[in-house]
Amino acid sequence: MKWSLYDSAETLQRAIALSDNGSLTQQALISNLAKGQYHLKVELYEDPDLGGSVVGVLDEAITLNSSRTYTAVANTDPVSIKVTPQNVTLKTGQSKRFYAAGYNAQKKATFISPGSFAWSTTGGVATVGSDGLLLGTSAGNGTVVASVTGLEGSTSIKVEENQITQSKWTVLVYMNAANDLYTFSETNVNQMETVAGNPDVRFVVQWKQSTDRYSGSTFNGTRRYLVRPDNTSNIVSDLVQDMGTNVDMGSKTTLHDFIEWGKTNYPADRYVLIIWNHGNGWKRGIDQNYPTRGVSYDDETGNSIQTWELAQALGSNHFDIIAWDASLMQMIEVADEIRDQADYVVGSEESPPGEGYPYDLVFQGFRDNPDATTLSLSKGFVDGMLAGYAGSPTKKITQSVLDTSEISNLNAKISALAQVLIDNKSALELLIAQVRTNAKSFSPLSNRVYRDLWDVCDRLQTGSSITEVQSACADVKAAIELAVKWEGHNTTSNGSHGVSIDFSSATTFSGFSDDYVQLRFSNETLWNEWLTVAP
């Protein structure tokens, strides 16, 4: 038998493998654990010493106040079913996982074949899935029922109406950690807890991990948390909803659903949306194993959200700040896609460290002065990144805040520059190649040619004697200075000015031009026409 004990967050706390030794009855002493609620799972294997497949499962929610001995008996028929936890009270919109175990005539826990229980509810106050995951839907009293082979067990549930309150700020964090960044997600939620002490600044997180793909993950599936204040290394935030294991965080629909749910249940005067994951700028992924990657890579499903899907994901929702805790996303191509749904777009031109935002530093200004202007508070992203990585000078740090009201003007200047470059292509051929080589680049690859837009224009302006080129470049630089409200970088990232652009040659561009034309930026400017002919 294999005995596993999980805490209330379904993090494994103890695993014990007991040799069968031909005995049908086994006992495990559970001790040296903190008081509280736990989930005990005992698995019976086909062969001795955990050999073969799992043929029986025993699941039960238990309370530990001190050490406790638990007994499990194999090869006996159950005569009753026990559903735990018992007599549960929850809010509408809140979820709770229930467990069922068989008990024999001697009132000892025994085993049921995996997946055998059928779950149902009475009272019309909740729904329950085939895995015992219950969601409160309306206020009132009812029961949750587990049944198997003519046996039935139940426990009472009371669902209370969730009291929705308004805050000054709600920070929605779409944390897709079903990938190799999962370890940093724990750190970031802990950082949020340290700045969650002001009830007018609420952090609401949709958080996915996958133990199937990354065994070191602390839970399996997708959850919604309301972050609670805490200064320990433990995560104490409220688990509002356990969404199970079938959620695709690489889907635009999943992001949209989270936004709608978050705004409905945690309304605020102002909103921040943070998308937490890997990023690849405007493009699909370079890795051929993940040909559809854009941002929010879900390694479990192989899906991600494409740049041209972002407006659909956001829908009619508007945010005061949209921030990318992801690589390479502070591009004009990306910011233009969401300019109607945000006042400010925050992110990094570069690939930042995997640890991402130091949330405690970024949001301390929100906590201390939530009435400050959005523009002044947005500077916390820049200052927080610089302060958080001040002791890591070799890491590439860039961060900027773009004012979306200035993007139309910037687009117009970029489009005018594109026309000038097209008109003078032959005369500029050598200079273009030099600028592509020497301008500030970000995570460059042969087919990822992201360059700092201001640096590109500055080098074109100083390197060309053509008046029209000089004038067009000066206009773009001036428009950048209007659009970039805050910008910061460390010495490893000199040459960064707050917004990048694709500066590929026509040969490189031809490999992804079909994707580029799906971008709003492509339809609003002549930049794709320039990339089509760029030397």
C-alpha positions in Angstrom: 0.0 0.0 0.0 1.1 3.6 -0.7 0.0 6.2 1.8 0.0 9.8 0.8 -0.9 12.8 3.0 -1.7 16.2 1.5 -2.3 19.5 3.2 -5.3 21.8 2.5 -3.6 23.1 -0.6 -3.1 19.5 -1.9 0.7 19.8 -1.4 2.2 16.4 -0.6 3.4 16.4 3.0 4.1 12.7 3.7 4.4 9.6 1.5 4.8 6.1 3.0 5.1 2.8 1.1 4.3 -0.1 3.4 5.3 -3.6 2.4 2.2 -5.8 2.1 3.8 -8.9 3.8 0.6 -10.8 2.9 -1.4 -8.8 5.5 -4.8 -7.6 4.6 -4.7 -4.9 7.3 -2.2 -2.1 7.6 -1.8 0.7 10.0 0.1 4.0 9.5 1.1 6.4 12.3 0.7 10.0 11.2 2.7 12.3 13.4 5.0 15.3 13.5 2.7 17.4 11.3 1.1 20.8 12.0 -2.5 20.7 13.3 -5.1 21.1 10.5 -7.0 19.6 7.7 -5.4 17.0 5.5 -6.3 14.7 2.6 -5.3 11.1 3.2 -5.0 8.9 0.1 -4.2 5.2 0.3 -3.6 3.2 -2.8 -3.7 -0.6 -3.0 -1.6 -2.2 -5.7 -2.1 -5.4 -7.6 1.1 -7.0 -6.6 3.2 -6.8 -3.4 5.6 -3.9 -2.8 3.7 -1.4 -5.1 3.8 -3.7 -8.1 1.4 -3.8 -10.9 -1.5 -1.3 -11.2 -3.6 0.4 -8.6 -6.7 -1.7 -7.9 -8.1 0.1 -4.9 -8.2 3.6 -3.5 -9.2 5.1 -0.2 -9.7 8.8 0.0 -10.6 10.7 3.2 -10.3 14.2 4.6 -8.9 14.0 8.2 -8.2 16.4 11.0 -4.9 16.2 12.8 -4.6 17.6 16.3 -1.8 15.3 17.4 -0.4 12.0 16.2 -3.0 9.6 14.8 -3.0 5.9 13.7 -5.1 5.1 10.6 -6.1 1.6 9.6 -6.8 0.3 6.1 -8.2 -3.1 5.3 -7.9 -4.8 1.9 -10.1 -7.5 0.3 -13.2 -6.8 2.5 -16.5 -5.6 1.2 -17.7 -2.2 2.2 -21.1 -1.9 3.9 -21.2 1.9 4.2 -19.7 5.0 2.5 -18.2 7.9 4.3 -18.1 11.3 2.6 -15.6 13.9 3.9 -15.2 16.7 4.9 -18.4 16.8 6.7 -21.0 19.5 7.3 -19.3 22.1 5.1 -20.2 25.7 4.7 -19.0 27.6 1.6 -19.9 30.7 -0.5 -21.5 30.9 -3.8 -18.8 30.7 -6.4 -16.5 28.8 -4.0 -15.4 25.3 -4.6 -14.7 22.4 -2.3 -13.3 19.0 -3.0 -15.0 16.0 -1.3 -13.7 12.5 -0.8 -15.4 9.2 -0.4 -14.2 6.0 1.3 -15.7 2.6 1.9 -16.1 1.1 5.4 -16.5 -2.6 6.3 -18.7 -4.2 8.9 -16.0 -3.6 11.5 -16.0 0.1 10.7 -12.6 0.0 9.2 -11.7 1.8 6.0 -11.5 -0.4 3.0 -10.8 0.0 -0.7 -13.0 0.9 -3.7 -11.9 0.5 -7.4 -10.5 3.7 -8.8 -13.1 6.0 -10.4 -16.0 3.9 -9.1 -17.9 6.6 -7.2 -20.8 8.5 -8.7 -21.3 12.0 -7.3 -24.4 14.1 -7.0 -26.0 16.9 -5.0 -29.4 17.6 -3.5 -31.0 21.0 -2.7 -30.1 22.7 -5.9 -27.4 24.7 -4.2 -24.3 23.3 -5.8 -22.9 21.2 -8.7 -20.4 18.4 -8.3 -18.0 16.8 -10.8 -17.1 13.2 -11.3 -14.0 13.8 -9.1 -16.0 15.1 -6.1 -15.2 18.8 -6.9 -18.2 20.8 -5.7 -19.1 24.4 -6.7 -21.5 26.4 -4.7 -24.1 28.0 -7.0 -26.9 29.4 -4.9 -27.6 30.1 -1.3 -29.3 27.3 0.7 -28.9 23.9 2.3 -28.3 20.6 0.5 -26.2 17.5 0.5 -23.4 16.0 -1.5 -23.8 12.3 -2.2 -21.3 9.6 -3.2 -22.6 6.2 -4.4 -21.2 2.9 -5.5 -22.6 -0.6 -6.1 -25.8 0.1 -4.2 -24.2 1.9 -1.3 -24.5 5.6 -0.7 -22.9 8.2 1.7 -23.6 11.9 2.1 -22.8 14.9 4.1 -24.6 18.2 4.5 -23.6 21.5 2.8 -24.6 25.0 3.4 -24.1 27.6 0.7 -24.1 31.2 1.7 -24.3 34.2 -0.7 -20.9 35.6 -1.5 -20.9 39.2 -0.3 -19.3 41.2 -3.2 -17.5 44.4 -2.2 -15.8 47.1 -4.1 -12.1 48.0 -3.7 -9.9 50.7 -5.1 -7.7 48.3 -7.0 -8.1 44.7 -8.2 -4.9 43.0 -9.6 -5.8 40.0 -11.8 -2.8 37.7 -12.2 -3.2 35.0 -15.0 -0.4 32.7 -13.7 0.2 29.9 -16.1 2.9 27.9 -14.3 2.3 24.6 -16.2 5.8 24.9 -17.6 9.4 25.1 -16.4 8.7 28.4 -14.6 6.6 26.7 -11.9 9.1 27.2 -9.1 9.0 30.9 -9.5 5.2 31.0 -9.2 5.5 30.1 -5.5 7.9 32.9 -4.9 5.7 35.4 -6.7 2.5 34.5 -4.8 4.5 34.8 -1.5 5.6 38.2 -2.6 2.0 39.2 -3.3 1.1 38.1 0.2 3.6 40.5 1.7 1.9 43.5 0.1 -1.7 42.3 0.4 -2.4 44.0 3.7 -4.5 46.9 2.3 -8.0 45.7 1.6 -8.3 48.3 -1.1 -5.7 46.5 -3.2 -6.8 42.9 -3.9 -4.7 40.3 -5.7 -6.8 37.6 -7.5 -4.8 34.8 -9.1 -5.7 32.1 -11.5 -2.8 29.7 -11.1 -2.0 26.5 -12.9 0.6 23.8 -12.2 1.1 20.4 -13.6 2.7 17.6 -11.6 2.1 15.4 -14.6 4.7 17.4 -16.6 6.8 18.8 -13.8 6.9 16.4 -10.8 8.3 19.1 -8.5 5.1 21.2 -8.8 3.2 21.7 -5.6 -0.2 20.9 -7.0 -1.9 19.6 -10.1 -4.5 21.6 -11.9 -5.8 25.1 -12.0 -6.9 27.2 -9.0 -8.3 30.6 -8.2 -6.9 32.3 -5.1 -7.7 35.5 -3.3 -4.3 36.6 -1.9 -4.2 37.1 1.9 -1.6 39.1 3.8 1.3 37.0 5.2 5.0 37.4 5.8 6.0 33.8 6.1 7.4 31.5 3.4 4.1 29.6 3.4 1.2 30.4 1.1 -1.8 31.2 3.2 -4.1 32.7 0.5 -7.7 31.7 0.2 -8.4 28.9 -2.3 -11.6 30.2 -3.8 -12.0 27.7 -6.6 -10.3 24.5 -7.5 -11.0 24.2 -11.3 -9.6 20.7 -11.7 -7.2 19.4 -14.2 -8.8 20.1 -17.5 -8.2 23.8 -17.9 -6.2 25.0 -20.9 -4.3 28.2 -19.8 -3.0 28.6 -23.3 -6.5 29.4 -24.5 -7.9 32.9 -25.2 -11.2 31.7 -23.9 -9.7 30.7 -20.5 -8.1 34.1 -20.1 -11.4 35.8 -21.0 -13.4 33.7 -18.5 -10.9 34.6 -15.7 -11.2 38.3 -16.5 -15.0 38.2 -16.5 -15.1 36.1 -13.3 -12.5 38.3 -11.5 -14.2 41.6 -12.4 -17.6 40.2 -11.4 -16.5 38.9 -8.0 -13.9 41.5 -7.1 -15.0 44.8 -8.6 -12.8 47.8 -8.2 -12.4 51.4 -9.2 -9.2 50.5 -11.2 -7.8 47.3 -12.5 -4.4 45.7 -13.3 -4.1 42.6 -15.5 -0.8 40.7 -15.4 -0.1 37.8 -17.8 2.5 35.6 -16.2 4.4 33.1 -18.3 6.9 32.7 -21.1 6.6 35.2 -24.0 8.0 35.4 -27.5 7.1 39.0 -28.5 4.5 39.2 -31.2 5.6 35.9 -32.8 4.8 32.2 -32.6 7.4 30.1 -31.0 10.8 29.3 -32.4 10.8 25.8 -31.1 9.3 23.5 -33.7 7.9 21.3 -30.9 5.6 24.2 -30.0 4.7 25.8 -33.4 1.8 27.7 -32.0 3.5 29.4 -29.0 2.9 33.1 -28.5 2.4 33.9 -24.8 1.0 31.9 -21.9 2.4 28.6 -22.9 0.6 25.6 -21.4 3.1 22.7 -21.7 0.3 20.3 -20.7 -1.9 21.1 -23.6 0.8 22.5 -26.0 -1.2 25.6 -26.6 -0.6 29.3 -26.2 -2.4 32.6 -26.8 -1.4 34.3 -30.1 -0.8 38.1 -30.2 -3.7 38.5 -32.7 -6.0 36.7 -30.2 -5.4 39.1 -27.3 -8.2 41.6 -28.2 -10.6 38.7 -28.3 -9.4 37.4 -25.0 -9.8 40.8 -23.3 -13.2 41.4 -25.0 -14.9 44.6 -23.9 -13.0 44.8 -20.7 -10.8 47.8 -20.0 -7.8 47.9 -17.7 -5.9 50.8 -16.3 -2.7 48.7 -16.6 -1.9 45.6 -18.5 1.5 44.2 -17.6 3.5 41.4 -19.1 5.4 39.2 -16.6 6.8 37.5 -19.7 9.7 37.8 -22.1 10.0 40.2 -25.1 6.4 41.5 -25.0 7.1 45.3 -24.9 6.9 45.6 -28.7 4.9 48.0 -30.7 3.2 45.1 -32.5 1.9 43.8 -29.2 1.0 47.1 -27.5 -1.0 48.1 -30.6 -3.1 45.0 -30.4 -4.4 45.9 -26.9 -4.3 49.7 -27.0 -8.1 50.0 -26.8 -8.3 47.8 -23.7 -5.7 49.5 -21.5 -4.5 53.0 -20.5 -1.0 51.8 -20.0 0.9 48.7 -21.2 3.9 47.6 -19.1 6.6 45.1 -20.0 10.1 44.2 -20.9 11.8 44.5 -24.3 14.2 41.9 -23.1 13.9 38.3 -21.8 13.8 39.0 -18.0 15.0 36.6 -15.3 12.7 33.6 -14.7 11.9 35.1 -11.2 9.9 37.8 -13.0 8.5 40.7 -11.2 9.4 41.3 -7.6 5.8 41.8 -6.7 6.5 43.1 -3.2 8.5 46.0 -4.6 6.3 46.6 -7.6 3.2 46.9 -5.6 4.3 48.6 -2.4 3.2 51.9 -3.8 -0.2 50.6 -4.6 -0.5 49.3 -1.0 0.7 52.5 0.6 -1.0 55.0 -1.6 -3.9 53.4 -3.6 -5.3 56.9 -4.4 -2.3 58.0 -6.4 -2.6 58.4 -10.2 -2.3 55.3 -12.3 0.7 56.9 -14.1 2.6 57.4 -10.9 1.8 54.0 -9.6 2.8 52.4 -12.9 6.4 53.6 -12.2 6.5 50.9 -9.5 7.0 48.3 -12.2 10.1 50.0 -13.5 11.5 50.9 -10.1 10.7 47.5 -8.7 12.5 45.6 -11.4 15.6 47.8 -11.1 15.7 47.5 -7.3 14.8 43.9 -7.3 17.7 42.9 -9.5 20.2 45.5 -8.4 22.4 42.7 -7.0 22.3 40.8 -10.3 24.2 43.0 -12.7 24.7 40.3 -15.3 20.9 39.8 -15.7 19.3 41.7 -18.5 16.7 44.1 -17.1 14.5 46.3 -19.1 11.1 47.7 -18.2 8.9 50.5 -19.6 5.4 51.9 -19.4 3.6 52.8 -22.7 0.8 55.4 -22.8 -1.7 53.8 -25.2 -3.2 57.2 -26.1 0.0 58.0 -27.9 0.2 54.7 -29.9 -1.8 56.1 -32.9 0.6 58.9 -33.3 3.6 56.6 -33.0 2.0 54.3 -35.6 1.6 57.1 -38.0 5.2 58.1 -37.7 6.4 54.5 -38.1 4.2 54.2 -41.2 5.7 57.3 -42.6 9.2 56.0 -41.9 8.3 52.8 -43.6 7.4 54.6 -46.8 10.6 56.6 -46.8 12.6 53.4 -46.3 10.8 51.8 -49.2 11.4 54.8 -51.4 15.1 54.9 -50.6 15.7 51.1 -50.3 18.6 50.9 -52.8 20.5 53.8 -51.3 20.0 52.5 -47.8 20.8 48.8 -48.4 24.2 48.8 -46.7 23.1 51.1 -43.8 20.0 48.9 -43.1 22.2 45.8 -42.7 24.6 47.7 -40.4 21.7 49.0 -38.2 20.2 45.5 -38.0 23.6 44.2 -36.8 24.4 47.0 -34.4 21.1 48.3 -33.0 20.1 47.1 -29.5 18.8 43.6 -29.9 16.7 41.4 -27.6 17.2 37.6 -27.4 18.3 37.6 -31.0 18.0 34.5 -33.2 18.4 34.1 -36.9 14.6 34.4 -37.2 13.9 36.6 -34.2 15.1 40.1 -35.1 13.7 42.3 -32.4 15.4 45.7 -32.1 14.9 48.8 -30.0 12.9 51.1 -32.1 14.5 54.4 -30.9 18.0 52.9 -31.3 17.1 51.8 -34.9 15.9 55.3 -35.8 18.8 57.0 -34.1 21.3 54.9 -36.1 19.4 55.5 -39.4 19.2 59.2 -38.7 22.9 59.6 -38.0 24.0 57.2 -40.7 22.0 58.5 -43.6 22.5 61.8 -45.5 19.0 61.6 -47.0 16.9 64.4 -45.5 13.6 62.5 -45.7 15.1 59.6 -43.7 16.6 61.9 -41.1 13.3 63.7 -40.7 11.2 60.5 -40.5 13.5 59.0 -37.9 13.4 62.2 -35.8 9.6 62.1 -35.9 9.5 58.4 -34.7 12.0 59.2 -31.9 9.8 62.1 -30.8 6.7 60.0 -30.8 8.5 57.3 -28.7 9.4 59.9 -26.2 5.7 60.9 -25.9 4.5 57.3 -25.7 7.1 55.9 -23.2 6.2 57.4 -19.9 8.6 55.5 -17.7 11.6 53.5 -18.8 14.5 51.8 -16.9 17.2 49.3 -17.7 20.5 48.2 -16.1 23.9 48.5 -17.6 23.6 45.1 -19.3 20.8 46.5 -21.4 22.2 49.8 -22.5 20.5 51.0 -25.7 17.0 50.2 -24.6 14.5 53.0 -24.8 11.2 51.3 -24.0 9.7 49.7 -27.1 11.0 47.3 -29.7 10.0 46.4 -33.3 10.6 43.6 -35.7 13.4 44.7 -38.0 13.8 41.5 -40.1 15.1 41.4 -43.6 12.7 40.4 -46.4 14.3 36.9 -46.5 13.6 36.3 -42.9 10.2 38.0 -42.9 8.9 35.8 -45.7 8.9 32.8 -43.2 6.3 34.4 -41.0 4.6 37.1 -43.1 1.3 35.2 -43.0 1.2 35.6 -39.3 2.3 39.3 -39.3 -0.6 40.4 -41.5 -3.0 39.1 -38.8 -1.7 41.9 -36.5 -3.6 45.1 -36.2 -0.3 46.9 -36.5 0.2 45.4 -40.0 -3.2 46.7 -41.1 -2.6 50.2 -39.6 0.9 50.9 -40.9 3.1 50.2 -43.9 5.7 48.4 -41.7 4.8 45.0 -43.1 5.2 46.4 -46.7 8.7 47.6 -45.6 9.6 44.2 -44.1 8.5 42.5 -47.4 11.2 44.3 -49.3 13.8 45.1 -46.6 17.4 44.3 -47.6 
